[in-house]
């Protein structure tokens, strides 16, 4: 089975004790490629270092909404994006759940990164939480190539995103017993627009929910995809791998 984890955070401190041993084991097994996603200038640099170490590791560089107050450092993100293994701008977006920074500042940071992605010809990786109206407004304004990751929206919103030509990523949360909304959205998304991701170390799928997530657990999420689409887990792995390769140019 060929696995591409389209969204991971192996630079997170949760992996400090065994990061390289774990990645060595994953790349020696079914995991072919991983996109490590930067959320700040520092994590973008750390992601670039991981990508330099592993042939199958690629990365993205961006300012997560939690780092919207660092929009003045966007030139640092733009510089890291010049790295040949940087495949996307992100993650960026809007998060109104905690509102660590005001909505206007988040929106400014998000728009600047959408423009950056257009300027350098890279897709975007989008985080959105409790901010669907504003997110969709900006996606319709800028029409970026990219993915809405860790999707939590409705089937109706999923259809709108697909109409824009974008991809949708799901984590292990789609396997949760109370994930009826996510499964309803999954059901309406064409196979060729799906990406599978861990968002590790978060969002471990059933039956390993609560443990530190890693790319070796992605088969459980792929099985949920496969059940929705009426194909085997192995076929779904290949489909999502091809989708990731197409979107990110890897």
Buried (B, 14 or more C-beta within 10 A) or exposed (E): BEBBBBBBBBBBEBBEEEBEEBBEEBBEEBBBBBBBBBBBBBBBBBBBEBBEEBEBBBBBBBBBBBBBBBBEBBEBBBEBBEBEBBBBBBBBBBBBEEEBBEBEBBBBBBBBBBBBBBEEEBBBBBBBBEBBEBBBEBBEEBEBBBBBBBBBBBBEBBEBBBEBEBBBBBBBBBBBEEBEBBBBBBEBBEBEBBBBBBBBBBBBBBEBBEEBBBBBBBBBBBBBBBBBBEBEBBBBBBBBBBBBEEBBEB
